[in-house]
Amino acid sequence: MSHIEMLFRFIGGLGMFLYGMNVMADGLQKSAGGRMRHLLGVLTKNRILGILLGAAVTAVIQSSSATTVMVVGFVNAGLMNLTQAAGIIMGANIGTTITAWVVSMSEWGSILKPEFFAPLLIGIGAFLVLFSKKEKPRELSEILIGFGLLFIGLSFMSGAITPYRDAPVFSEAFRILGGSPVLGILTGLVVTAVIQSSSASVGILQTLAANGVVTWNSAIYITLGQNIGTCVTALLSSLGAHRTARRAAVIHLLFNVMGAVLFGGIMFGLFSLNRTWAAASINSVQISVFHTVFNVTNTIILFPFANWLVKMSGILVKGEEEEEPEEAASMQLPHLDERILETPSFAVEYAAKEVVRMGELSWQHAKLVFEAVRTGSQKRVDKAYQIEETMNKYERQIAEYLAKISKTSLTDHQRLVVGNLLYTVGDIERMSDHCDNIAEMAEQMIRERLTFSLEAIEGLQEIESLALDSMKASILARQTEKMAYVQQTIQIEDEIDDLEEELREKHIERLARNQCSAAKGVIYLDILNNIERISDHADNIAGYVADEIQQ
C-alpha cells in the first residue's frame, strides 16, 4: 500500500504542477492583455524582433508547444511568412527555459523551498479572489495561486520519489540512458510527446535530479530529446493545414533536431574524456543552466541559416501553394484558425482584424451597388449578389469563432471587445443587406429601363459619397480604436440624416410637378432610406469602439 500511496502522491503532484502552470499562465496572459494584443504588429518586422516576441509570448503562456501551434495557425491564416515564423519558433525555445528556472528555485536557498512560501502565495491569492472585485487584483490572484500550486505539486512529486532515491532501479536506468545518447534522446522525446508538454517532462526530470538520482550524461541526452519531443504537438496540429503551415512545423522540428545532434555529439565527446563527470549527479539548477545555454546557443548558431531552414522545409514538404487571383482574394472567407485560440489575447486581435476585413468588403459592396444604380450595369449587380452571399458566410464563421473566444480565459475588457465585435459583425451584415436591397432596385431599373433625372442623380451621388465616408470612418475606428474616427462617423451620420430629409423633400416636389414617375419615385425614396440605414449601422459600430475607449 505504501508504494501505491507514493504513486498517487506523484500523480497528484504532477497534476497540481500542470494545473498550477496553467492557472499561472492564464493570470500572466490576462495581466499582459492589451500589450500582447498589439504584439501582432511585430509579426511583420524582422527576425530579431520575432525571436524576442517568441521568447516573450512563451514566457507568458508557459508553453513553447502552444506558441509554435499558434505560429502554425498564423502561417495557415496568411498572417506571417515562413521566415518570420522561423524567428518566433527560435524565440519560443528560449522562452520555455523560464519554466525550468521556476522549477529549480527550490534549490536556490531554504527560503525559496516550495513548502516555505507556496502556502502563503495560495493564501494571499485566495483572499484576493474572495474580497477583491477589481480586475487587476483578481489577475494577480491567479498568478499567485498558480505559482503556489505549481510548487506544492513539485513538493508532492519530490516527496513521492525521496524514499526510492537509493533504489538500484534509478541508478541502473540512468546509467543505461547516460551510456547511450540515442536511447537517452529517445526517452526524452517519447515522454514529452506523450505528456504533450516539455515543461512538464523537464519538471519531472528536475524533480528526480533534486533527489540526486540523475547523472549528468543521462540528463543532457534526455533534455535534448525533450526539445525534440515538444515538436510533436505542432506537427500534429499542422495536419490538415496548408503546405506552408506544415512547413512551419517542420522548421521547428529541424531546428531542434539539428541542435540535439550538434550538442549531443559535443557532449558525448566531453563525457568520453571525463567519465567521472558524466556519471556524477546533476541538480535541477544545473539542468536549467544547460537548458538555457543549449537553446540560446542553438538560436545564435542557426539564426543566420533561417532562410536555409525555410528551403529545407520546402524540400521535405513538397508542393507549391496555389496563388489566388486578386479578385478572388478580395472575396476570400476569413482564415479563422482555432490554433490561435491557444492565446486568447492574440485571438481577440486576430478576430478584430477579420471583422475589419469584413467591413472593408462591405464598403466595396456599397460602392458597387451605388455604381450599379448610376450606370445601369447588370455586371455590377451580379457581382454585388456574389458579395452578399460571401458576407452571409462571413457573418456565420466569425460569429462562431467569437463564441469560441468567449469561452477562453479573458479579461473584462477583452470580453467587452469580443461582445462588441459580435455586434459589429451583425451591423456589417445588415449594411450588406441594405446594399443587396439597392442591388435589387438597380436590377429593377435595368429590367424596366428606368433612369433618374440629372438632379436626382446628383443628390444620390452626394449622399452616397457621405455614406461611403461614414463606413470607412467606422471601419478605421474599429481598426485603430481612435476617438477621432468615432467622432468623424458621428458627424457624417448627422450630415446624412439632414441630407436624406432634404433630398426626400426635393423628390416629393418633383413628383408633385410630374417631373418623375411614381415607379421611379418609389425606388428613389427606397434607395435613400437604405443609404440612411447603412450610415446608422456605421454609427453603431463607432459607438461600440467609443464604449471600449471610455471603459
C-alpha positions, 0 to 999 in steps of 0.5 A: 500500500505504501508504494501505491500511496507514493504513486498517487502522491506523484500523480497528484503532484504532477497534476497540481504542477500542470494545473498550477502552470496553467492557472499561472499562465492564464493570470500572466496572459490576462495581466499582459492583455492589451500589450500582447494584443498589439504584439501582432504588429511585430509579426511583420518586422524582422527576425530579431524582433520575432525571436524576442516576441517568441521568447516573450509570448512563451514566457507568458503562456508557459508553453513553447508547444502552444506558441509554435501551434499558434505560429502554425495557425498564423502561417495557415491564416496568411498572417506571417511568412515562413521566415518570420515564423522561423524567428518566433519558433527560435524565440519560443525555445528560449522562452520555455527555459523560464519554466525550468528556472521556476522549477529549480528555485527550490534549490536556490536557498531554504527560503525559496523551498516550495513548502516555505512560501507556496502556502502563503502565495495560495493564501494571499491569492485566495483572499484576493479572489474572495474580497477583491472585485477589481480586475487587476487584483483578481489577475494577480490572484491567479498568478499567485495561486498558480505559482503556489500550486505549481510548487506544492505539486513539485513538493508532492512529486519530490516527496513521492520519489525521496524514499526510492532515491537509493533504489538500484532501479534509478541508478541502473536506468540512468546509467543505461540512458547516460551510456547511450545518447540515442536511447537517452534522446529517445526517452526524452522525446517519447515522454514529452510527446506523450505528456504533450508538454516539455515543461512538464517532462523537464519538471519531472526530470528536475524533480528526480535530479533534486533527489540526486538520482540523475547523472549528468550524461543521462540528463543532457541526452534526455533534455535534448530529446525533450526539445525534440519531443515538444515538436510533436504537438505542432506537427500534429496540429499542422495536419490538415493545414496548408503546405506552408503551415506544415512547413512551419512545423517542420522548421521547428522540428529541424531546428531542434533536431539539428541542435540535439545532434550538434550538442549531443555529439559535443557532449558525448565527446566531453563525457568520453574524456571525463567519465567521472563527470558524466556519471556524477549527479546533476541538480535541477539548477544545473539542468536549467543552466544547460537548458538555457545555454543549449537553446540560446546557443542553438538560436545564435548558431542557426539564426543566420541559416533561417532562410536555409531552414525555410528551403529545407522545409520546402524540400521535405514538404513538397508542393507549391501553394496555389496563388489566388487571383486578386479578385478572388482574394478580395472575396476570400472567407476569413482564415479563422484558425482555432490554433490561435485560440491557444492565446486568447489575447492574440485571438481577440486581435486576430478576430478584430482584424477579420471583422475589419476585413469584413467591413472593408468588403462591405464598403466595396459592396456599397460602392458597387451597388451605388455604381450599379444604380448610376450606370445601369450595369447588370455586371455590377449587380451580379457581382454585388449578389456574389458579395452578399452571399460571401458576407452571409458566410462571413457573418456565420464563421466569425460569429462562431469563432467569437463564441469560441473566444468567449469561452477562453480565459479573458479579461473584462475588457477583452470580453467587452471587445469580443461582445462588441465585435459580435455586434459589429459583425451583425451591423456589417451584415445588415449594411450588406443587406441594405446594399443587396436591397439597392442591388435589387432596385438597380436590377429593377431599373435595368429590367424596366429601363428606368433612369433618374433625372440629372438632379436626382442623380446628383443628390444620390451621388452626394449622399452616397459619397457621405455614406461611403465616408461614414463606413470607412470612418467606422471601419478605421475606428474599429481598426485603430480604436481612435476617438477621432474616427468615432467622432468623424462617423458621428458627424457624417451620420448627422450630415446624412440624416439632414441630407436624406430629409432634404433630398426626400423633400426635393423628390416629393416636389418633383413628383408633385410637378410630374417631373418623375414617375411614381415607379421611379419615385418609389425606388428613389425614396427606397434607395435613400432610406437604405443609404440612411440605414447603412450610415446608422449601422456605421454609427453603431459600430463607432459607438461600440469602439467609443464604449471600449475607449471610455471603459 
